[in-house]
Amino acid sequence: MSKQNVYDNDAFFENFQSSRNNDVNFNDCIETPILFGMLPDLHGKTILDIGCGMGQHAKRYSDMGADSVLGIDISAKMLEYAKEHSSGSNILYRQMAMEEIDTIDKTFDLVTSSLVFDYVEDFAGLMRKIHNLMKKDAEFVFSMSHPIVTAWDGVYDRYTRTETGERLYANLRNYCKEGLRKVDWVVNGYECYHRTISSLINGLISAGFVIEECQEAHLSDEMRAQYPALFGGTIHRPEFIFFRCRKNNLQNQ
Ligand SMILES: C[S@@+](CC[C@H](N)C(=O)[O-])C[C@H]1O[C@@H](n2cnc3c(N)ncnc32)[C@H](O)[C@@H]1O
């Protein structure tokens, strides 16, 4: 099974780091507020953050009263940044592919992940591994790119535009064709996996999760008006999808 590690590519890492550190970016303006709004009270919780990246979430979990946070990521560069800028006495960072989390020998009260599962080929298999790492009644909150975003295959134009280049609407083709998408985005041959919404839901259910909440990212009209170049396209489609799930304890009895 192939595992891309594009965040260790210098150009990709620098692009991500500079946009993530910019005050106005997709993560901080759209993704993070929704994800954090779906989290339970973190006091005393043991947390696993899959694809922790530069560690911003792990650091916030620690500040919000978590007992301990384990952040795992495949990228050495991301973890180096996390250790330098997002450290804490109860935060541990480990270089590990999410496909290998079944080697972790402890269980958690909460598992989170932000914008990482686009990169896993076997989504349903990963959901089973996560379910096995969770304590009784534990929760699982995650975001990923919305399937109508990942459907893009790099061949058709993403938007139909006016003559002056403004986005009229997002184009959608091949939504039902699941699998690898290899497109030129920041680097040539950027890879992610496209799945339909039903595949995500069925992957969660078959792993034994109870889905308690689902959200699709949306942004206020004010933010769109203020930053049209960055957020102008977000009225056409939700950029991200979010799930809050609970371990189905009956399954392991
Ligand atoms: C969009 S970034 C998100 C980082 C962080 N969660 C955040 O919200 O800022 C995606 C992260 O997933 C990591 N990643 C990609 N493939 C992975 C894999 N197979 N196993 C573990 N981490 C992976 C990347 O290295 C990167 O840090």
The ligand as an SDF file (V2000), in Angstrom:
LIG
                    3D

 27 29  0  0  0  0  0  0  0  0999 V2000
   -3.4040   19.0790    5.9800 C   0  0  0  0  0  0  0  0  0  0  0  0
   -2.1370   18.5590    7.0720 S   0  0  0  0  0  0  0  0  0  0  0  0
   -3.0150   18.7400    8.6120 C   0  0  0  0  0  0  0  0  0  0  0  0
   -2.1200   18.8570    9.8110 C   0  0  0  0  0  0  0  0  0  0  0  0
   -2.8370   19.1390   11.1310 C   0  0  0  0  0  0  0  0  0  0  0  0
   -3.7590   18.0800   11.4570 N   0  0  0  0  0  0  0  0  0  0  0  0
   -3.5480   20.4710   11.0700 C   0  0  0  0  0  0  0  0  0  0  0  0
   -4.7740   20.4930   11.1320 O   0  0  0  0  0  0  0  0  0  0  0  0
   -2.8680   21.4950   10.9760 O   0  0  0  0  0  0  0  0  0  0  0  0
   -2.0920   16.8090    6.8310 C   0  0  0  0  0  0  0  0  0  0  0  0
   -1.1250   16.0890    7.7490 C   0  0  0  0  0  0  0  0  0  0  0  0
   -1.2920   14.6830    7.5460 O   0  0  0  0  0  0  0  0  0  0  0  0
   -0.0220   14.0710    7.5700 C   0  0  0  0  0  0  0  0  0  0  0  0
   -0.0850   12.7690    6.8680 N   0  0  0  0  0  0  0  0  0  0  0  0
   -0.2680   12.5410    5.5490 C   0  0  0  0  0  0  0  0  0  0  0  0
   -0.2560   11.2210    5.2870 N   0  0  0  0  0  0  0  0  0  0  0  0
   -0.0870   10.6030    6.4770 C   0  0  0  0  0  0  0  0  0  0  0  0
    0.0110    9.2420    6.8710 C   0  0  0  0  0  0  0  0  0  0  0  0
   -0.0790    8.2400    5.9760 N   0  0  0  0  0  0  0  0  0  0  0  0
    0.1710    8.9620    8.1830 N   0  0  0  0  0  0  0  0  0  0  0  0
    0.2740    9.9690    9.1060 C   0  0  0  0  0  0  0  0  0  0  0  0
    0.2120   11.2750    8.7890 N   0  0  0  0  0  0  0  0  0  0  0  0
    0.0330   11.5940    7.4850 C   0  0  0  0  0  0  0  0  0  0  0  0
    0.8780   15.0800    6.8700 C   0  0  0  0  0  0  0  0  0  0  0  0
    2.2430   14.8380    7.1110 O   0  0  0  0  0  0  0  0  0  0  0  0
    0.3430   16.3770    7.4510 C   0  0  0  0  0  0  0  0  0  0  0  0
    0.9990   16.7260    8.6510 O   0  0  0  0  0  0  0  0  0  0  0  0
  1  2  1  0
  2  3  1  0
  2 10  1  0
  3  4  1  0
  4  5  1  0
  5  6  1  0
  5  7  1  0
  7  8  2  0
  7  9  1  0
 10 11  1  0
 11 12  1  0
 11 26  1  0
 12 13  1  0
 13 14  1  0
 13 24  1  0
 14 15  1  0
 14 23  1  0
 15 16  2  0
 16 17  1  0
 17 18  1  0
 17 23  2  0
 18 19  1  0
 18 20  2  0
 20 21  1  0
 21 22  2  0
 22 23  1  0
 24 25  1  0
 24 26  1  0
 26 27  1  0
M  CHG  2   2   1   9  -1
M  END
$$$$
